[in-house]
Amino acid sequence: MYLLAHAGITVGAAYTAEKAINWRRMAGTVPPASAPLRVDYRVILLGALLPDIIDKPLGLILLPGVLANGRTFLHTLLFLLLTLLAAVMIYRQQRKLWGFYVAFGVLMHFSLDAIWTDPVTFYWPLLGAFQTQPGITFLWVVQSWIQSFREEPRLYIPETAGFIILLFFTARLIIQKEVTAFMRQGRLC
């Protein structure tokens, strides 16, 4: 998956979950909380993009001779479990949910990448070292990305869906003059 799919589909899923939880609280089907759930979508976006923000430069630019792979440490089940552990610790100490928002974003990233189809990466370090692809350069990655868009129409649907979702929320923030509120608090109207 690519940037628009990761960002847009994850934001759409988080928004849907937030609305469903708050609706169930109002309907009385779940125990009420002191306040409605307020998701920080900036943190959701960070979690959705974090595996690629770290792994792509690390494996393809900084250590191409060693890793030569854009899916390494942050594309592993170990990273997801550590993220969840950190989220639990943050919640227990500070009663803040932002760690869970990061973990949700990472989980959505993994789902969209179908990372479990690469068990050596997903279960690292249990199944050995990351697979490397010698000769990979940043230019090669850009060229293969362009080529995959030309040759794999299956990528159009998630990328288009992500784009439409991001466009919808961006337009809504602009129309309702809530861009500054989003930048400061991470809220979607």
Summary of the structure (lengths in Angstrom):
residues: 189
radius of gyration: 18.4
end to end distance: 26.9
largest distance: 58.3
contacts: 557
relative contact order: 0.17
helix: 71%
strand: 0%
